[in-house]
Amino acid sequence: MKNRKIVFFGTPDFVITVLDALHRHFTIVGVITTPDAPLGRKQKLTPSPIKERALQLNLPVFTPQKLDDELIRELTTVNCELIVVASYGKIIPQSLLDVPSQGAINIHPSLLPKYRGATPVPAVILNGETETGISFIQIDSQMDHGPVIYQEKFRLTGQETSQSLLKEIWQKAAELAPQIISDFTGGKIEPRLQDHAIASYCNLMSKEGGYFEIDNPPAPEVLDRMIRGYFPWPTAWTRWKGKIVKLLPDTVNPDIIGVNCGPRTVNYLVQLEGKNPIPLKDFLNGYPDFPLKNL
């Protein structure tokens, strides 16, 4: 498998496991990721996590502002045979998809055609789904639209945060990817068309998406899904006494699961603007008039 030449498109830290798996099994002739971007209070230009990892692996890295003819020439020069995309963040034009001799594969963290788009993992938690999955698809000219190569389902427990579910899904994707790619490029898998009539979509998240009115909060089960689905960003948050208050899952000290625990097994932290997060019960000791006492 090592002689198969792959170009990898990806950006965030949770797909590093996929890049590592591909690097172990194939020849990575290029890594495409987003340009360095300002980060933090000092707005220091910072490379993407995938760029940092690719440089550690001594892989050639490209950070184009646009996916244009210059990049096409680069990929042609390195004799790219297959493109593999994992959470890159941009639509890849058809002119670029036509470069590799064996096409392009996208790894998408949902059971397509459900939850096409940029934020399927938060969306399944926010919507109270009981299952999700991974889809390996052929990329065509439309978003998350191409034929399915392989899918694997995940049962959801109702305890997941977006952070924990992303980690779990992409770890599994890394385990599956080498064999699926080998079988697909070896002609052992016949892709099947998606049922576009039942497709659903999710949008980019915004900070405002996590906001709720403190005087008219969502039902407890909805707020629970917001706290988990919007973690680690933008978090479920509100305003109280002129300050921002964030509600966070306690990912270090979950409740003990037992017969009397009920369906919820996640503790909550409260973070008042300018303060560190603390358990809800401790927050109420200091702020007994806080309206959300029964999370």
N, C-alpha and C positions, 0 to 999 in steps of 0.2 A: 504493500500500500504506500510505502514511503515515497515512491517515485511519482505519485500523483501530485500535480502542482495546483495548489489552492491559494486563492486570495480571500482573506477574511475581512469582513466589514463588521465593526462593533465599536462600542464606546464605553459603557459603564462598568463598574467593578464586578458586578455579579455575572458577567459573561467571560471573565478571565478564565474560569474553569473550562469553558468551551474552547477558547484559544489554546490553552495548555493541552487539552486532549487532541486537538487537531495537529498541534506541533509534534506530539509524540508519535502520531500515526502517518502523517503526510508531510509533504514538503511545502511549507508556507513561503510563497514567493512574494508576498506583499500583505501588509496590514493597513487597511483604510480606516481611519477614525476621524473624529471631528477636530478642528483646529484648537490649539491652546486657547483657554478662555479665562477671563478674570474670575477670581474666586476669593471669597472671604472679605472681611472688612477692608483689607488693604488692596483688594482687587488685583492681586498678583496673578500674572498670566501663568496658568497651570495646565500641564498636559492632561489628557484624558487618562483614566486608569488603564485602558487598553494600550495606549501609546507607551506608558511607563513599562507595562509588562512586556510588550513587544521589544522594546529596547533592551530589557534585561535578557531576553532570549536571542538577542542579536538578529532580529528580523527586520527587513526593510519596511519602513513606515511612511505612509503618505497621509497628509492632513489637508486635503483640498478644500477650499472654500466652496467650489462648485465642482460637480461631477461632469466635467467637460471633455473636449477632445484631447486635451493634454493628458488627462488621466487615462483615457482610452489608449493613447500611444504608449504610456508606461506599462499598462497591463498587457498590451500586445507584445512589447519588448521582453517581458518576463515569461512569456508563453503560458499564461494563465489557462488552466483547463477547466476549473470550476470556481465559482464564487459561492461563499458561504456567508450568510448574513445573520447576525444575532444582536438585536437591539442596537442598530446603527443610528437611527434617528432621522434619516432622510430617505425619500423615495429615489430609487435607482432608475435612471432613464433606460429606455429600451436599447439605445445605442451602446450603452455599457454592458447590458445583459447579453448582447450579441457577441461579445468578445470571447468568452470562454467556450471551448469546443463542446463541453458537456453541460452548459447552462448554469443556472444559479439556484441555490437552495436557501430558503428562509426558515429559521427556527423561530416559531411564534408561541408565546406562553399562554395559549388558550386552545379550546377545542373548536377550531374553525369549522364552519363559518361563523360561529358565535364569537363575539368580542373581537372583531377586527379593529385595528387602530393601535394607538400608542400606549394605552394604560389598561390592558386586560386584567392584570393581577389585582390592582385596587378595585376595579369594577366588579369582579366576581365576589369579592368580600363585601363591598358596599351593597350589592344586590342580594346578598344572602344565599348565594348558590351553594349547593352541596357537593359539586364536583367541578373540576376544571381539568386542564391537561396541557400537553405539549403537542404542537403540530409541526411536522417537517413538510414544507410545500415547495413545489417549483415556483419560482418567481415569474410573474408575467407583468404586463404594463399597468395593472391596477393593484391597489393596496390590499395585501393579504388575500388575494383572489385566486391564486393559481392552484393547480391540481395537488391533492394531498398525497404525499409519499408515505407518511407514517404518522400515527397518533398514539399517544399513551395517556390514559386517564389518571387523575388524582382525586381521591375522596377528600373532602374538606371536613375538618372537625369542628369548626366554629371557634377555634382558638388562634388561627393563623393571623399574623399581621402581614402587611404587604412585604415588609422586609424579610420575614421568615419564609414566606411562600415563594418569593423570588429566588431566595437562596436554594430552597428545595428543588424548585422546578429546573433551574439552570444547572444544578449539580446533576440531576437526572439527565438533562439534555446532553451534558458533557459525556456521561457514560454511554448514552445511546448513539451519539453522532458518528463515531468512526465506523461502526458496523453498518448503520443505515446508509451512510455515504458510499461505502464500499459496495453494498448490495445494489444501490440505485445506479451508480456509475457502471456497475458490472452487468446491468440489465436484468437483475433478479427481482426488481420491484416494478409493478405496473401502477403508475399514479392514477388516482380516481378524481373525477371532477367534484368540486364542492357544490352543495345545493344552495345556490345564490339566493333562492326565494326565502330562505330562513336566516339569512345573514343578519347579524346585529353589530353595532359599532360602539366604540367608546372614544371619548374625547381626551385631549390633553388636560392634565390637572392644572388647577390654579390655586393660589393661596386662598382665594375667596371660597373655593369649594369646600374647605374644611370648617367654614364659619357657621355657627348656629346662635340663635337668640337665647341669652341666658334666662330671660323671663318667659320664653315659650320654647323650651328645648324639645328635641325629637323624642319619640317614645324610647324607653330604655334599650330595646333591642336594636333600634335604628342607631342610637348614639353609640352603642357598643360596636356596631359595624363601622361607624365613622372613625372611632378611636383606633380600631385595628387597621381599617383600610387606608386611612390617611397617615399611617406611621411608616417611615419616619418623616415624610413631608407630604403635605404642608401641616400635618397634625389636625386634630379636631380642636377648634379654638373658639373663644368667645371674648366678650368684653364685660368686665365687672368692676365697678367703682373707678372707671376711667383707665383701667389697665387690661392688658391682654392676659387671658388665662388659657393655658393649654391643658388638654386632657390626653394622657399618654398611657399606653399599656405598660405594665410592669413586666418587662421581659426577663428580669432576673429572679423575681420572687412570685411566680404564679401560685394560685391557690392549690392546695392538695386536692386531687380528684378523689371523691368518695361518694357514698350513697346519699349523703345529705347535702352535697355541694350544689345541687341544681345544675342547670345546663351551662352556666357561665363558669369558666375556669381561668379567667384573666383578671388580675388585680389592676387597679388604675392608679396612676400618679397624677398629681396636679402641679402645674408649674405656673406660678404667678410671675408676671413680667419682672425681670431683674433678679429672680430667685432661682434656686435649684429645684428640680422636681422632687416632690415628697409624696408618700402614700396619702391617699384621700383621707383616711382616718386621722392622720397626723395634721393634715391641712385643716380639717374641721376643728381640731383642738385650738388652733391659732385663729381661725376665722369661722366661728360657730354660726355666723349669719350667712355663710355661703349657701346659695339656693340649691345646689345639686348635692343633696345629702344621701340619696338612695340609689347611687349607681350600682 
